[in-house]
Amino acid sequence: MEAVAHRPRPKLRVGLFADRGTQPRWLASAFARVACSECAEIAVLAHGEAPPARMPWLWRAYGALDASIFGSDSDL
């Protein structure tokens, strides 16, 4: 039987959009994982200009608890 040469598939080109220029560490990490992917490449990276929205009090409380346990993004 004859061996068939497989051509590698081209990478999937993706675009990433963030609602503002500064993002939390987890999102920056997710963008980095996409950039290092063997099957995808970042073709476009864009961000909006909207001011940060005020988060509900429960979400802010969760964020404070999370930062006290795991550290904050400013700890980098």
Buried (B, 14 or more C-beta within 10 A) or exposed (E): EEEEEEEEEEEEEBEBEBEEEEBEBEEBEEBEEBEEEEEBBBEEEEEEEEEEEEEEEEEEEEEEEEEEEEEEEEEE
